[in-house]
Amino acid sequence: MIDVCRMIGFSFKSERSIDDFFAHLQNMAKNGKFAPHDHGWGIYALNGENVVYHRSQRPIFDDTFPSLKLNAGIIHARKASEHLPVSILQVHPFIDNCGKAFCHNGTIYDIPFHFIESDTYSYFFKIRQFNSYEELLEKIAYVAQNFKHTGMNFLMMNKNDLLVYCGYNTNADYYTLWYNDKNGFVVCSEPMNNDYVPMENKTMFVVKDGRIVRKLSI
């Protein structure tokens, strides 16, 4: 069984309601591809200098979230790989003490666990320290080349920057990420409407204030 999580990332110049993103993730988790995704959910998001961070073991489609105005963040609904535990410790996003938050879709089978039983956390731990986005790509490439995996898609908040990586070895129909940058930036595991376009495989976006400021490829 592959890890079949669903996720949404967003970035805007100013704060806006995310009620529609939360509802879309609820729908993906309940009715989307490989549903249900019922092993917990989490959010890390910003409102200026304010941080919202919440994780829950409840299925996102059975839970609620306050109506808040936010300008950037990531939201994730988990369906665990069969070899991994189902507990609050494994719920994404993971955070560090340097302003980063991370969620992932895919399974990395033989990566050594670091601290907790989670291939995602181990992936995060291996790539989270970098001095440039070129160095981050080198670290992603190292993990991809040295560990068997299905997908390595991730969303990462790096302080105010949203980083989006789309990379997979199988099932393009499932792992392709879809984005809309017509009025701010939103990326989803499954498109919200016809305005969304697919990301290329093995590509990373750096998004700031609702605009893609860099595109990099492995």
C-alpha positions, 0 to 999 in steps of 0.5 A: 500500500502506498501513502496516499495523503492529500494536501493544499498549500497557499500564499497571498500578498494579504490575508484571506479566508481559507474556508474554501481550501479547508472544505476542498481538503475535506472533500478530497479526504472523504471522496477523492482518489484513494479515499478515505484519508482518515488518519489525522490532519494538520495545518501550519499557517501564517497571519503576518507575524502570527502562527497557527499550528494544529494537528488532530488525529480525527479525520479532517472530514469529521472535524472543524476549523475556525474561520480565519484569515491567513496569508500563507500555509500548508494543510495535510490529510493523512492516510498512513502507509500500512507499515507505519503507526497511526498516532498523533506523532505521525500527523503532518505538518512537522515543524523545526525550531527555525521557522520551517514546517513540512508535509509530504505525499508518498512513501520512502520505503528504506529511509532510516527512521529519525526520532519517530517512526515516520518516513516523512519526518526522516525526509524532512530531517535530511533536507531541512537545513540548507543555505540556498534553494540549490542546496535544498535541491541537491539534498532532495536528489540525494534522497531520491537517488539513495532510497526507494520511493513512490512519491517525494512531493512536499510542501514546506514553509520556510519562514514566509516562503512556500516551497512546493516540490513535485517529484515521483517515480510512479502513478503520475495521475495520482502524484501530480500536483496542481496549481493556480497562480492567477490571483495569489498562489494555491497548490492542491493534490487534486484541482479545485477547478479548471483554472489549475494546471499540473506541475512538471515532475521533479520541479520545485517552486519558491512562492513569496507573497502569492507569486512564484519567484523561482522555478527549479528542476532536478 
